[in-house]
């Protein structure tokens, strides 16, 4: 019940997007461009919410703030 660290979240999102694209392509991954197009078309279901890609391939995501606070000693 905790928010994952920033880098763990990005790593999970990348692996999840690739796995969904490979599954959608029926494991035919001979053309790297097909994987990228499939990822852009599907969007990304993330712990950050459902994200989409802009026409230029840049991931659009809602604004979120990363705040570092001191923990208990």
HUVENJO-V619659 format. One line per field, one symbol per residue. psi: psi as a letter, one per 40 degrees, with the letter a starting at -180 (. if undefined). burial: + if it has 24 or more other ideal C-beta (glycine too) atoms within 12 Angstrom, else -. Layout:
BEGIN
psi: ???
burial: ???
END
This chain:
BEGIN
psi: fihiidddddddddddddddddddefegfdhdddddddddddahhieeihiiiideehhhiihihhhhihai.
burial: ------------+---+---+-------------+--+++-+++-+-+--+----------------------
END
